[in-house]
Amino acid sequence: MPRTVKIAPEIDARLYAELVTVAKENGQSQRFVLERALEHYLHNVVPSQRMVRPEVMAAYRRSNQKYRELYKRLAEGK
């Protein structure tokens, strides 16, 4: 059986409510849902962030901020 570590981080109340809802709807424990979310983030999201050079991401973020309203209008079809 794997070892466990007890943690007690403070999290956003809306995220916690969503966690509770998802767990109840799926008949799963909050711990299970939280562990799967952490696992997904650590194994899928973090490695993909390392694939892009930091300066490329910085340029992307600046561009995205600059053209945010345009992207929003295009998405709405206006």
CNS distance restraints for C-alpha pairs under 8 A (distance, minus, plus):
assign (resid  11 and name CA) (resid  15 and name CA) 7.09 0.50 0.50
assign (resid  11 and name CA) (resid  16 and name CA) 6.74 0.50 0.50
assign (resid  12 and name CA) (resid  16 and name CA) 6.32 0.50 0.50
assign (resid  13 and name CA) (resid  17 and name CA) 6.18 0.50 0.50
assign (resid  14 and name CA) (resid  18 and name CA) 6.22 0.50 0.50
assign (resid  15 and name CA) (resid  19 and name CA) 6.08 0.50 0.50
assign (resid  16 and name CA) (resid  20 and name CA) 6.21 0.50 0.50
assign (resid  17 and name CA) (resid  21 and name CA) 6.15 0.50 0.50
assign (resid  18 and name CA) (resid  22 and name CA) 6.05 0.50 0.50
assign (resid  19 and name CA) (resid  23 and name CA) 6.12 0.50 0.50
assign (resid  19 and name CA) (resid  30 and name CA) 6.60 0.50 0.50
assign (resid  19 and name CA) (resid  33 and name CA) 7.10 0.50 0.50
assign (resid  19 and name CA) (resid  34 and name CA) 7.42 0.50 0.50
assign (resid  20 and name CA) (resid  24 and name CA) 6.19 0.50 0.50
assign (resid  20 and name CA) (resid  30 and name CA) 6.17 0.50 0.50
assign (resid  21 and name CA) (resid  25 and name CA) 6.04 0.50 0.50
assign (resid  22 and name CA) (resid  26 and name CA) 6.12 0.50 0.50
assign (resid  22 and name CA) (resid  33 and name CA) 7.79 0.50 0.50
assign (resid  23 and name CA) (resid  27 and name CA) 5.90 0.50 0.50
assign (resid  23 and name CA) (resid  28 and name CA) 4.72 0.50 0.50
assign (resid  23 and name CA) (resid  29 and name CA) 5.60 0.50 0.50
assign (resid  23 and name CA) (resid  30 and name CA) 5.47 0.50 0.50
assign (resid  23 and name CA) (resid  33 and name CA) 6.29 0.50 0.50
assign (resid  24 and name CA) (resid  28 and name CA) 6.24 0.50 0.50
assign (resid  24 and name CA) (resid  29 and name CA) 7.48 0.50 0.50
assign (resid  28 and name CA) (resid  32 and name CA) 6.44 0.50 0.50
assign (resid  28 and name CA) (resid  33 and name CA) 6.95 0.50 0.50
assign (resid  29 and name CA) (resid  33 and name CA) 6.54 0.50 0.50
assign (resid  30 and name CA) (resid  34 and name CA) 6.05 0.50 0.50
assign (resid  31 and name CA) (resid  35 and name CA) 5.98 0.50 0.50
assign (resid  32 and name CA) (resid  36 and name CA) 6.18 0.50 0.50
assign (resid  33 and name CA) (resid  37 and name CA) 6.15 0.50 0.50
assign (resid  34 and name CA) (resid  38 and name CA) 6.14 0.50 0.50
assign (resid  35 and name CA) (resid  39 and name CA) 5.98 0.50 0.50
assign (resid  36 and name CA) (resid  40 and name CA) 6.04 0.50 0.50
assign (resid  37 and name CA) (resid  41 and name CA) 6.17 0.50 0.50
assign (resid  38 and name CA) (resid  42 and name CA) 6.00 0.50 0.50
assign (resid  39 and name CA) (resid  43 and name CA) 5.89 0.50 0.50
assign (resid  40 and name CA) (resid  44 and name CA) 5.50 0.50 0.50
assign (resid  40 and name CA) (resid  45 and name CA) 7.02 0.50 0.50
assign (resid  41 and name CA) (resid  45 and name CA) 4.82 0.50 0.50
assign (resid  41 and name CA) (resid  46 and name CA) 6.28 0.50 0.50
assign (resid  42 and name CA) (resid  46 and name CA) 5.41 0.50 0.50
assign (resid  42 and name CA) (resid  47 and name CA) 7.44 0.50 0.50
assign (resid  43 and name CA) (resid  47 and name CA) 6.52 0.50 0.50
assign (resid  44 and name CA) (resid  48 and name CA) 6.39 0.50 0.50
assign (resid  45 and name CA) (resid  49 and name CA) 6.36 0.50 0.50
assign (resid  46 and name CA) (resid  50 and name CA) 6.64 0.50 0.50
assign (resid  47 and name CA) (resid  51 and name CA) 6.82 0.50 0.50
assign (resid  48 and name CA) (resid  52 and name CA) 7.52 0.50 0.50
assign (resid  52 and name CA) (resid  56 and name CA) 6.65 0.50 0.50
assign (resid  52 and name CA) (resid  57 and name CA) 6.71 0.50 0.50
assign (resid  53 and name CA) (resid  57 and name CA) 6.54 0.50 0.50
assign (resid  54 and name CA) (resid  58 and name CA) 6.13 0.50 0.50
assign (resid  55 and name CA) (resid  59 and name CA) 6.20 0.50 0.50
assign (resid  56 and name CA) (resid  60 and name CA) 6.16 0.50 0.50
assign (resid  57 and name CA) (resid  61 and name CA) 6.09 0.50 0.50
assign (resid  58 and name CA) (resid  62 and name CA) 6.25 0.50 0.50
assign (resid  59 and name CA) (resid  63 and name CA) 6.15 0.50 0.50
assign (resid  60 and name CA) (resid  64 and name CA) 5.96 0.50 0.50
assign (resid  61 and name CA) (resid  65 and name CA) 6.08 0.50 0.50
assign (resid  62 and name CA) (resid  66 and name CA) 6.11 0.50 0.50
assign (resid  63 and name CA) (resid  67 and name CA) 6.10 0.50 0.50
assign (resid  64 and name CA) (resid  68 and name CA) 5.55 0.50 0.50
assign (resid  67 and name CA) (resid  71 and name CA) 6.22 0.50 0.50
assign (resid  68 and name CA) (resid  72 and name CA) 6.18 0.50 0.50
assign (resid  69 and name CA) (resid  73 and name CA) 6.22 0.50 0.50
assign (resid  70 and name CA) (resid  74 and name CA) 6.13 0.50 0.50
assign (resid  71 and name CA) (resid  75 and name CA) 6.08 0.50 0.50
assign (resid  72 and name CA) (resid  76 and name CA) 6.28 0.50 0.50
assign (resid  73 and name CA) (resid  77 and name CA) 6.15 0.50 0.50
assign (resid  73 and name CA) (resid  78 and name CA) 5.23 0.50 0.50
assign (resid  74 and name CA) (resid  78 and name CA) 5.91 0.50 0.50
